[in-house]
Amino acid sequence: MKKLKVLTSFTKLPIVDKASFCRNVLVKMANNILFGAPDVSLAEATAALDAFDAAILAAKDGAHTAISIRNDCEKVVDAKFILLAKYVDRIANGDETAILSSGFNESHQPSTPTKEELTVNDGDFSGSIFTRSQLITHNSSYRWEIRLLGTTVWVVYVSIQSTFVITGLISGSTYEVRVAAVTKDGQQPFSQIVTKLVV
């Protein structure tokens, strides 16, 4: 399992959101017994954030000098809070509760990507679609079903291939498609329904 890390993605937040985020970190880290000796003192981080807040307010009128000062203050805040984030990361050592108690966000465990059971794409010709099933079957066939959106009758096709081209469809209309594997044990459950506008 991958160890959780402290994220520094807060640096990409809009300025007002960033200021709020950093203020919350200061509140959470104050008197937090887990993080008693940060690499950047909380007083120093607070002073940088106070200056940033003041610069945000001063730059509201859009004056170039005020905006430049605000940008300079933002860089200082980014630098100090990145150092705080690295400190929290080092002390927390992957402990999610510890990371969250600091006000910073943690990375999430990577999830295993799943393949869609059924994909439906444009066919080579107008009025056709190309379907592909990811259902894993051996020595079996596939039951493809399609219907015009809003109708109840499915048109059925059977194939031994995991891909199938359906033609003769009405361009500009939307269809629903599903597929089921048919094995020696009988027909298996249908895939999720995929909706496709036919071009």
C-alpha positions as CSV (number, residue, x, y, z in Angstrom):
1,M,0.0,0.0,0.0
2,K,1.3,3.4,-1.0
3,K,2.2,5.7,2.0
4,L,0.0,8.8,2.2
5,K,1.7,12.1,1.6
6,V,0.9,15.7,2.4
7,L,-0.3,17.5,-0.7
8,T,1.0,21.0,-1.7
9,S,-1.7,21.5,-4.3
10,F,-3.0,24.4,-2.1
11,T,-0.5,26.6,-4.0
12,K,-2.7,26.3,-7.1
13,L,-5.8,27.6,-5.3
14,P,-7.2,31.1,-6.2
15,I,-5.7,33.7,-3.9
16,V,-8.7,34.1,-1.5
17,D,-9.2,30.4,-1.2
18,K,-5.5,29.9,-0.6
19,A,-5.5,32.5,2.2
20,S,-8.5,30.8,3.8
21,F,-6.8,27.4,3.5
22,C,-3.6,28.6,5.1
23,R,-5.5,30.3,7.9
24,N,-7.1,27.0,8.7
25,V,-3.8,25.3,8.7
26,L,-2.5,27.8,11.3
27,V,-5.6,27.2,13.5
28,K,-5.2,23.5,13.3
29,M,-1.5,23.5,14.0
30,A,-1.7,25.9,16.9
31,N,-1.3,23.8,20.1
32,N,-1.3,20.6,18.1
33,I,0.9,18.3,20.2
34,L,1.9,16.3,17.1
35,F,3.6,19.3,15.5
36,G,5.4,21.2,18.3
37,A,8.5,22.2,16.5
38,P,7.8,23.2,12.8
39,D,10.6,24.1,10.5
40,V,8.9,27.5,10.0
41,S,7.5,29.0,13.2
42,L,3.8,29.6,13.3
43,A,4.4,33.2,14.2
44,E,6.5,33.6,11.0
45,A,3.9,31.9,8.9
46,T,1.1,34.0,10.5
47,A,3.0,37.2,9.7
48,A,3.4,36.2,6.1
49,L,-0.2,35.3,5.8
50,D,-1.3,38.6,7.5
51,A,0.8,40.5,4.9
52,F,-0.8,38.5,2.1
53,D,-4.3,39.2,3.4
54,A,-3.6,42.9,3.5
55,A,-2.1,42.8,0.0
56,I,-5.2,41.0,-1.3
57,L,-7.4,43.8,0.0
58,A,-5.1,46.5,-1.3
59,A,-5.1,45.0,-4.8
60,K,-8.9,45.0,-5.1
61,D,-8.8,48.3,-7.0
62,G,-6.6,46.6,-9.7
63,A,-3.6,48.9,-9.4
64,H,-0.5,47.4,-10.9
65,T,1.8,48.1,-8.0
66,A,-0.7,46.7,-5.5
67,I,-1.2,43.5,-7.6
68,S,2.6,43.1,-7.8
69,I,2.9,43.4,-4.1
70,R,0.1,40.9,-3.6
71,N,1.9,38.5,-6.0
72,D,5.2,38.9,-4.0
73,C,3.3,38.2,-0.7
74,E,1.7,35.1,-2.3
75,K,5.1,33.7,-3.2
76,V,6.3,34.1,0.4
77,V,3.2,32.4,1.7
78,D,3.6,29.6,-0.7
79,A,7.2,29.1,0.3
80,K,6.5,29.1,4.0
81,F,3.5,26.8,3.9
82,I,5.2,24.4,1.5
83,L,7.9,24.1,4.2
84,L,5.2,23.5,6.8
85,A,3.6,20.8,4.6
86,K,6.9,19.0,4.3
87,Y,7.4,19.2,8.0
88,V,3.9,17.7,8.6
89,D,4.7,15.0,6.0
90,R,7.9,14.1,7.7
91,I,6.4,13.9,11.2
92,A,3.1,12.3,10.3
93,N,4.9,9.6,8.3
94,G,1.9,8.6,6.3
95,D,-0.6,8.7,9.2
96,E,-3.9,10.0,7.8
97,T,-5.3,11.2,11.1
98,A,-2.1,13.2,11.9
99,I,-2.0,14.7,8.4
100,L,-5.7,15.8,8.6
101,S,-5.2,17.2,12.1
102,S,-2.7,19.7,10.6
103,G,-5.2,21.2,8.2
104,F,-3.3,20.0,5.2
105,N,-4.8,17.5,2.7
106,E,-3.4,14.0,2.1
107,S,-2.9,12.1,-1.1
108,H,-5.3,9.2,-1.7
109,Q,-4.5,5.6,-2.3
110,P,-4.4,5.0,-6.1
111,S,-7.4,3.1,-7.2
112,T,-7.1,0.3,-9.7
113,P,-8.5,1.5,-13.0
114,T,-11.4,-0.5,-14.2
115,K,-12.3,-1.1,-17.8
116,E,-15.7,-0.3,-19.0
117,E,-17.8,-3.4,-19.6
118,L,-19.0,-1.9,-22.8
119,T,-17.7,0.9,-25.0
120,V,-19.6,2.3,-28.0
121,N,-18.0,4.5,-30.6
122,D,-18.8,6.0,-34.0
123,G,-18.6,3.4,-36.8
124,D,-16.7,4.0,-40.0
125,F,-19.9,5.0,-41.9
126,S,-22.8,7.3,-41.1
127,G,-25.5,5.4,-39.3
128,S,-23.2,2.8,-37.7
129,I,-21.6,2.2,-34.4
130,F,-18.6,0.1,-33.2
131,T,-19.1,-1.7,-29.9
132,R,-16.6,-3.5,-27.8
133,S,-17.2,-5.7,-24.8
134,Q,-14.7,-6.1,-22.0
135,L,-16.6,-9.0,-20.5
136,I,-14.1,-11.9,-20.2
137,T,-15.5,-15.1,-21.5
138,H,-14.1,-18.3,-23.0
139,N,-15.7,-20.5,-25.6
140,S,-18.8,-18.3,-25.5
141,S,-20.8,-15.8,-27.6
142,Y,-22.1,-12.3,-27.0
143,R,-25.7,-11.1,-27.1
144,W,-25.8,-7.5,-28.3
145,E,-29.0,-5.5,-27.8
146,I,-29.9,-2.1,-29.1
147,R,-32.9,0.1,-29.1
148,L,-33.9,3.6,-30.0
149,L,-33.9,5.8,-26.9
150,G,-37.4,6.1,-25.5
151,T,-38.6,2.8,-27.0
152,T,-39.0,-0.6,-25.2
153,V,-38.1,-3.1,-27.9
154,W,-34.6,-4.4,-28.1
155,V,-33.1,-5.5,-31.4
156,V,-30.9,-8.5,-30.8
157,Y,-27.6,-9.5,-32.5
158,V,-25.4,-12.5,-31.6
159,S,-21.7,-12.7,-32.3
160,I,-18.7,-14.8,-31.2
161,Q,-16.5,-11.8,-31.3
162,S,-16.0,-9.2,-28.4
163,T,-16.4,-6.4,-31.0
164,F,-19.4,-5.8,-33.2
165,V,-20.5,-3.2,-35.8
166,I,-24.1,-2.3,-35.9
167,T,-25.3,-0.6,-39.1
168,G,-28.5,0.8,-40.6
169,L,-29.1,3.2,-37.7
170,I,-30.8,6.6,-38.0
171,S,-28.2,9.4,-38.0
172,G,-29.0,12.1,-35.4
173,S,-30.9,9.6,-33.2
174,T,-29.8,8.3,-29.8
175,Y,-29.7,4.6,-29.1
176,E,-29.2,2.5,-26.0
177,V,-26.8,-0.5,-26.2
178,R,-26.1,-3.4,-23.9
179,V,-24.3,-6.7,-24.1
180,A,-24.3,-10.0,-22.2
181,A,-22.0,-13.0,-22.5
182,V,-23.5,-16.4,-23.2
183,T,-21.5,-19.2,-21.7
184,K,-22.0,-23.0,-21.2
185,D,-23.9,-22.0,-18.0
186,G,-26.3,-19.8,-20.0
187,Q,-26.7,-16.1,-20.5
188,Q,-24.8,-13.9,-18.0
189,P,-26.1,-10.6,-16.7
190,F,-26.2,-7.6,-19.1
191,S,-23.6,-4.9,-19.0
192,Q,-24.6,-1.4,-18.0
193,I,-26.6,0.4,-20.8
194,V,-24.5,2.8,-22.9
195,T,-26.3,5.7,-24.6
196,K,-24.9,6.8,-28.0
197,L,-25.8,9.5,-30.4
198,V,-25.4,8.1,-33.9
199,V,-23.8,10.4,-36.5
